[in-house]
Amino acid sequence: MKIDEQIKQKLEEAIDILKKFGMPSTQQNERTAYCLLSLLNVTPEKEWKNAENPLVGITPMMTFAKEYYNKEYAPNTRETFRRFSTHQMVQAGIVLYNPDKPDRPVNSPNAVYQISPKALEVIKAYKTSAFDTLLADFIKNQSTLSAQYAHEREMNMVSVKIKKNHSIQISPGKHSELIRDIIEQMAPRFLPNSTLIYVGDTGEKWGYYDQELAGNLLFNVQQHGKMPDVILYVENKKWLVLVESVTSHGPVDSKRYIELEELFSNVNVDKVYISAFPDKKTFTHYAQEIAWETEAWIADNPTHMIHFNGDKFIGPHKK
């Protein structure tokens, strides 16, 4: 069989497998098929019984499609692969996300995927008499498997206490750990009696959102907007406090300051801008970028706030 015919056949078979696994019609397409083939390391001439389940990232999936199936995708389609192909296979229990390091941050460039052992067993039997039985067993237990994998991911989430008897879970990683420190350490010290309005999350876009209070203050959180990581409201001072958690992305610099001013232009209370850092080393790295008329807070020195506020605080320190 010629290589073009082998490519066409493997692609059709991969889409057929996705269909048989019950994937939605929006995932029964070439892009998701290439994801599946790369995750199985199945090249055009390779038989399904020889499928494997290596750890594969999004970029290597795209490279695999180009190298073995002559299909090239633009680099800016990585997010499409993640959001509209691998994400759904993870939800279905067919694919595992970061099985080698479940606490890896959601937006990590080192994120990897792997065909689950149960799904691999089924796929290796494709085109054999055992396939239908194995598939039926997989589908029967699919909800159990998905719940099991979800529980494993849940155990690595970062717990954030937002009220006396209320905690939320946000995606693992240094960014989320700093968000926790902002809420649990910074806010009680410098913004006592403040009310939490919004918490961003790299995994779900937001981890918490008080839509009613946001509406009262005349702003709305857009899921794909450029929101700060944490938003708090200090009612007695009429302050809206916008906080950026700085681990791998920048602080409130002049450009970000203008963006936030525009984003919250309808808000009729004073706005306070804070860049939060996990440690002095990270703060030092970004210090020269921080905009004037903003604040900086360092988690490993939680009792102090650094003011980039011109002459507002000049004068002797009184004990």
Stockholm file with secondary structure:
# STOCKHOLM 1.0

chainA/1-319         MKIDEQIKQKLEEAIDILKKFGMPSTQQNERTAYCLLSLLNVTPEKEWKNAENPLVGITPMMTFAKEYYNKEYAPNTRETFRRFSTHQMVQAGIVLYNPDKPDRPVNSPNAVYQISPKALEVIKAYKTSAFDTLLADFIKNQSTLSAQYAHEREMNMVSVKIKKNHSIQISPGKHSELIRDIIEQMAPRFLPNSTLIYVGDTGEKWGYYDQELAGNLLFNVQQHGKMPDVILYVENKKWLVLVESVTSHGPVDSKRYIELEELFSNVNVDKVYISAFPDKKTFTHYAQEIAWETEAWIADNPTHMIHFNGDKFIGPHKK
#=GR chainA/1-319 SS CCHHHHHHHHHHHHHHHHHHTTCCGGGSSHHHHHHHHHHHTCCTTCCGGGCCCCCBCHHHHHHHHHHHHCCCCCGGGHHHHIIIIIHHHHHTTSEEESTTCTTSCTTCTTCCEEECHHHHHHHHTTTSTTHHHHHHHHHHTHHHHHHHHHHHHHTTSEEEEEETTEEEEECCSHHHHHHHHIIIIIHHHHSTTCEEEEEEETTTEEEEECHHHHHHTTCCCCTTSCCCSEEEEETTTTEEEEEEECSSSCCSCHHHHHHHHHHTTTCCSEEEEEEEESSHHHHHHHGGGCCTTEEEEETTSTTCEEEECTTTTCSCCCC
#=GC SS_cons         CCHHHHHHHHHHHHHHHHHHTTCCGGGSSHHHHHHHHHHHTCCTTCCGGGCCCCCBCHHHHHHHHHHHHCCCCCGGGHHHHIIIIIHHHHHTTSEEESTTCTTSCTTCTTCCEEECHHHHHHHHTTTSTTHHHHHHHHHHTHHHHHHHHHHHHHTTSEEEEEETTEEEEECCSHHHHHHHHIIIIIHHHHSTTCEEEEEEETTTEEEEECHHHHHHTTCCCCTTSCCCSEEEEETTTTEEEEEEECSSSCCSCHHHHHHHHHHTTTCCSEEEEEEEESSHHHHHHHGGGCCTTEEEEETTSTTCEEEECTTTTCSCCCC
//
